[in-house]
Amino acid sequence: MPYAAAGLKQIVMCNKGTLATTPVDPIALGIRKDAVLTVNHFKQVEDYRKRKLHNMLQLQT
């Protein structure tokens, strides 16, 4: 059975009362597709008992 994901691709706004004719001051807001956020340790330090401590995090999309 095919899967169809319903949703919005873009939202457009304009001044009130102008949609029946030419829209005045249209503003288009694009909705981006799914993104993956990857979190990696950056310059991780160890203490004298070899425990790894957080120093900085590297974020990638």
C-alpha positions in Angstrom: 0.0 0.0 0.0 1.6 3.3 -1.0 2.1 5.9 1.7 1.1 9.5 1.0 2.4 12.1 3.5 0.0 15.0 3.7 1.4 18.4 4.7 2.2 21.9 3.8 5.1 22.8 1.5 4.8 26.6 1.6 2.8 29.2 3.4 2.0 32.5 1.8 0.6 35.6 3.6 -0.8 38.8 2.1 -2.7 41.9 3.3 -6.3 41.3 4.5 -9.0 41.7 1.8 -6.6 41.6 -1.2 -6.7 37.8 -2.0 -9.8 38.1 -4.3 -7.8 40.4 -6.6 -4.1 40.8 -6.9 -2.5 40.0 -3.5 -0.7 43.0 -1.9 2.6 42.5 -0.2 2.8 38.7 -0.5 5.3 37.0 1.8 6.2 33.4 1.1 7.5 31.2 3.9 9.2 28.1 2.6 9.2 25.0 4.8 12.4 23.0 4.4 12.6 19.2 4.2 13.7 17.0 7.0 17.3 17.4 8.2 19.6 15.3 10.3 21.5 16.8 13.1 24.7 15.0 14.0 26.4 15.7 17.4 30.1 14.7 17.7 32.6 15.3 20.5 35.3 17.8 19.7 38.6 18.0 21.6 37.4 15.6 24.2 39.6 15.5 27.3 40.3 12.6 29.8 41.0 12.9 33.4 43.7 10.8 35.3 41.2 7.9 35.6 40.7 7.7 31.8 37.1 9.1 32.1 36.1 11.1 29.0 34.7 14.6 29.8 32.7 16.9 27.6 34.7 19.8 26.3 33.0 21.0 23.1 30.4 19.6 20.8 30.5 19.7 17.0 27.1 20.0 15.4 26.5 19.2 11.7 23.4 19.2 9.6 
